[in-house]
Amino acid sequence: MSKRDEYIESVKHQLDEMNANMSVLEAKAQEARDDARGKYREELSKLRHQSKLAIAKLDELKSAGEDTWDGMVAEMEKVRDAFVHSFRYFKSQL
């Protein structure tokens, strides 16, 4: 497997794991008090949006040519890092 394929597989695994963990957080958010539940739903909606952005960026990365690969990797890492940061923040609020 090439380094490129390994990187793509690694990012895909990370995103899949984050999405699975979001389901767990969603269940915890449902157990929250009524006044907090609305805020949690809003935050989960934002996380889902970030997840979709990260998956779209991963799809772009998969089809990137050698000439654009390095730039796409940098963009992918920014999107992924933002998603991870938001996820961890939300998790800390539960």
C-alpha positions as protocol buffer text, in pm:
chain_id: "A"
residue {
  index: 1
  type: MET
  ca { x: 0 y: 0 z: 0 }
}
residue {
  index: 2
  type: SER
  ca { x: 138 y: 342 z: -93 }
}
residue {
  index: 3
  type: LYS
  ca { x: 186 y: 621 z: 159 }
}
residue {
  index: 4
  type: ARG
  ca { x: -96 y: 805 z: -13 }
}
residue {
  index: 5
  type: ASP
  ca { x: -334 y: 510 z: 32 }
}
residue {
  index: 6
  type: GLU
  ca { x: -222 y: 467 z: 393 }
}
residue {
  index: 7
  type: TYR
  ca { x: -289 y: 834 z: 466 }
}
residue {
  index: 8
  type: ILE
  ca { x: -635 y: 822 z: 307 }
}
residue {
  index: 9
  type: GLU
  ca { x: -721 y: 504 z: 497 }
}
residue {
  index: 10
  type: SER
  ca { x: -598 y: 657 z: 824 }
}
residue {
  index: 11
  type: VAL
  ca { x: -808 y: 972 z: 782 }
}
residue {
  index: 12
  type: LYS
  ca { x: -1111 y: 766 z: 680 }
}
residue {
  index: 13
  type: HIS
  ca { x: -1071 y: 551 z: 992 }
}
residue {
  index: 14
  type: GLN
  ca { x: -1045 y: 862 z: 1213 }
}
residue {
  index: 15
  type: LEU
  ca { x: -1360 y: 1015 z: 1060 }
}
residue {
  index: 16
  type: ASP
  ca { x: -1551 y: 688 z: 1091 }
}
residue {
  index: 17
  type: GLU
  ca { x: -1452 y: 663 z: 1456 }
}
residue {
  index: 18
  type: MET
  ca { x: -1555 y: 1023 z: 1526 }
}
residue {
  index: 19
  type: ASN
  ca { x: -1894 y: 964 z: 1361 }
}
residue {
  index: 20
  type: ALA
  ca { x: -1949 y: 651 z: 1568 }
}
residue {
  index: 21
  type: ASN
  ca { x: -1861 y: 842 z: 1883 }
}
residue {
  index: 22
  type: MET
  ca { x: -2105 y: 1116 z: 1786 }
}
residue {
  index: 23
  type: SER
  ca { x: -2384 y: 862 z: 1811 }
}
residue {
  index: 24
  type: VAL
  ca { x: -2280 y: 786 z: 2169 }
}
residue {
  index: 25
  type: LEU
  ca { x: -2275 y: 1157 z: 2252 }
}
residue {
  index: 26
  type: GLU
  ca { x: -2614 y: 1201 z: 2093 }
}
residue {
  index: 27
  type: ALA
  ca { x: -2755 y: 938 z: 2328 }
}
residue {
  index: 28
  type: LYS
  ca { x: -2601 y: 1117 z: 2627 }
}
residue {
  index: 29
  type: ALA
  ca { x: -2741 y: 1449 z: 2506 }
}
residue {
  index: 30
  type: GLN
  ca { x: -3090 y: 1295 z: 2502 }
}
residue {
  index: 31
  type: GLU
  ca { x: -3053 y: 1224 z: 2874 }
}
residue {
  index: 32
  type: ALA
  ca { x: -2975 y: 1588 z: 2952 }
}
residue {
  index: 33
  type: ARG
  ca { x: -3213 y: 1830 z: 3116 }
}
residue {
  index: 34
  type: ASP
  ca { x: -3474 y: 1982 z: 2887 }
}
residue {
  index: 35
  type: ASP
  ca { x: -3312 y: 2326 z: 2883 }
}
residue {
  index: 36
  type: ALA
  ca { x: -2972 y: 2182 z: 2786 }
}
residue {
  index: 37
  type: ARG
  ca { x: -3108 y: 1932 z: 2536 }
}
residue {
  index: 38
  type: GLY
  ca { x: -3191 y: 2203 z: 2280 }
}
residue {
  index: 39
  type: LYS
  ca { x: -2840 y: 2344 z: 2297 }
}
residue {
  index: 40
  type: TYR
  ca { x: -2693 y: 1996 z: 2258 }
}
residue {
  index: 41
  type: ARG
  ca { x: -2909 y: 1930 z: 1952 }
}
residue {
  index: 42
  type: GLU
  ca { x: -2780 y: 2250 z: 1797 }
}
residue {
  index: 43
  type: GLU
  ca { x: -2419 y: 2157 z: 1871 }
}
residue {
  index: 44
  type: LEU
  ca { x: -2471 y: 1806 z: 1732 }
}
residue {
  index: 45
  type: SER
  ca { x: -2610 y: 1959 z: 1414 }
}
residue {
  index: 46
  type: LYS
  ca { x: -2292 y: 2166 z: 1380 }
}
residue {
  index: 47
  type: LEU
  ca { x: -2081 y: 1855 z: 1439 }
}
residue {
  index: 48
  type: ARG
  ca { x: -2273 y: 1665 z: 1171 }
}
residue {
  index: 49
  type: HIS
  ca { x: -2210 y: 1952 z: 930 }
}
residue {
  index: 50
  type: GLN
  ca { x: -1837 y: 1945 z: 1008 }
}
residue {
  index: 51
  type: SER
  ca { x: -1839 y: 1571 z: 955 }
}
residue {
  index: 52
  type: LYS
  ca { x: -1996 y: 1614 z: 611 }
}
residue {
  index: 53
  type: LEU
  ca { x: -1733 y: 1876 z: 524 }
}
residue {
  index: 54
  type: ALA
  ca { x: -1455 y: 1642 z: 632 }
}
residue {
  index: 55
  type: ILE
  ca { x: -1597 y: 1351 z: 431 }
}
residue {
  index: 56
  type: ALA
  ca { x: -1632 y: 1575 z: 124 }
}
residue {
  index: 57
  type: LYS
  ca { x: -1273 y: 1692 z: 165 }
}
residue {
  index: 58
  type: LEU
  ca { x: -1160 y: 1329 z: 195 }
}
residue {
  index: 59
  type: ASP
  ca { x: -1340 y: 1251 z: -131 }
}
residue {
  index: 60
  type: GLU
  ca { x: -1156 y: 1542 z: -296 }
}
residue {
  index: 61
  type: LEU
  ca { x: -829 y: 1415 z: -154 }
}
residue {
  index: 62
  type: LYS
  ca { x: -887 y: 1069 z: -299 }
}
residue {
  index: 63
  type: SER
  ca { x: -912 y: 1212 z: -649 }
}
residue {
  index: 64
  type: ALA
  ca { x: -634 y: 1472 z: -611 }
}
residue {
  index: 65
  type: GLY
  ca { x: -353 y: 1457 z: -859 }
}
residue {
  index: 66
  type: GLU
  ca { x: 12 y: 1444 z: -758 }
}
residue {
  index: 67
  type: ASP
  ca { x: 46 y: 1816 z: -835 }
}
residue {
  index: 68
  type: THR
  ca { x: -225 y: 1913 z: -583 }
}
residue {
  index: 69
  type: TRP
  ca { x: -174 y: 1635 z: -326 }
}
residue {
  index: 70
  type: ASP
  ca { x: 31 y: 1832 z: -71 }
}
residue {
  index: 71
  type: GLY
  ca { x: -212 y: 2124 z: -70 }
}
residue {
  index: 72
  type: MET
  ca { x: -507 y: 1892 z: -36 }
}
residue {
  index: 73
  type: VAL
  ca { x: -345 y: 1711 z: 257 }
}
residue {
  index: 74
  type: ALA
  ca { x: -299 y: 2045 z: 436 }
}
residue {
  index: 75
  type: GLU
  ca { x: -664 y: 2136 z: 373 }
}
residue {
  index: 76
  type: MET
  ca { x: -779 y: 1792 z: 488 }
}
residue {
  index: 77
  type: GLU
  ca { x: -585 y: 1824 z: 812 }
}
residue {
  index: 78
  type: LYS
  ca { x: -737 y: 2166 z: 884 }
}
residue {
  index: 79
  type: VAL
  ca { x: -1090 y: 2037 z: 830 }
}
residue {
  index: 80
  type: ARG
  ca { x: -1026 y: 1721 z: 1032 }
}
residue {
  index: 81
  type: ASP
  ca { x: -859 y: 1914 z: 1316 }
}
residue {
  index: 82
  type: ALA
  ca { x: -1152 y: 2157 z: 1335 }
}
residue {
  index: 83
  type: PHE
  ca { x: -1393 y: 1862 z: 1354 }
}
residue {
  index: 84
  type: VAL
  ca { x: -1188 y: 1690 z: 1624 }
}
residue {
  index: 85
  type: HIS
  ca { x: -1159 y: 2011 z: 1827 }
}
residue {
  index: 86
  type: SER
  ca { x: -1534 y: 2076 z: 1808 }
}
residue {
  index: 87
  type: PHE
  ca { x: -1609 y: 1715 z: 1897 }
}
residue {
  index: 88
  type: ARG
  ca { x: -1382 y: 1724 z: 2202 }
}
residue {
  index: 89
  type: TYR
  ca { x: -1530 y: 2054 z: 2317 }
}
residue {
  index: 90
  type: PHE
  ca { x: -1884 y: 1922 z: 2285 }
}
residue {
  index: 91
  type: LYS
  ca { x: -1789 y: 1603 z: 2466 }
}
residue {
  index: 92
  type: SER
  ca { x: -1645 y: 1809 z: 2753 }
}
residue {
  index: 93
  type: GLN
  ca { x: -1977 y: 1994 z: 2787 }
}
residue {
  index: 94
  type: LEU
  ca { x: -2182 y: 1680 z: 2850 }
}
